[in-house]
Amino acid sequence: MIPLEKPYQKGFVRFFVVRDDVKRSKDGDFFEEILRKINTYMYSENRKFLKKKRKFGRKIYVQREQKLKYITSFSWNDPKLGLTDRERQYFEKKDEYCPIRRIFGTYYKFINHGDLG
């Protein structure tokens, strides 16, 4: 950790990175490009990234879960996202029920989590 003269952010940020052995392989740049498109950032005031939850009337702290972005069927062919045919091979089509909208939605989920750390 390097102390800054003027801190620019209060708290901590967490995100996914490509593992070092994958980064050094021949497909390292390829997986970094996929991760750039589907990465998520989570912010917290402390390093533990905990959230409050009620259990039997008591408040306890549980770990906050972080996932990669899902790609909706609407943005699957979007040129702004810019997925190539090779990148699309690493996604799996899922139909899941959304209780808020009360419909089944089609999403594309990244299936090769072993390459990202």
Residue, then its C-alpha position, 0 to 999 in steps of 0.5 A: m500500500i502506498p500512502l497518498e498525499k491527497p486521498y481521492q477515494k474513501g473506502f475500497v474497490r474490488f474487481f476481477v482480474v485475469r490470473d497471472d498464468v493465464k495472462r502469460s499464456k498465448d490467450g492472455d490478451f484475449f481473456e483480458e479483453i473479455l474481462r474488460k467487457i464483463n467486469t464489475y466493480m464493488y465498493s465498500e467502506n472496509r476491506k471485508f466487503l460485508k453487508k448486514k443481514r437479519k437472522f432470527g431477529r439479530k443483525i449479522y454480517v455476511q460476505r457480499e457476493q460479486k458476479l461478472k456481468y450477464i449479457t442480455s439478449f438485447s445487447w448480444n448483437d450490439p456493435k457497441l459491446g463488440l463481441t467477436d465470434r471467438e469470444r461468444q464461444y465462452f458464453e452460455k445461453k440461460d433462460e431465467y425467471c425474473p421475479i421483479r418483471r415476472i417474465f423469463g429472460t434470456y441471458y448469456k453467462f461467461i462459463n470459463h471462470g477458471d481463467l479469471g481470478 
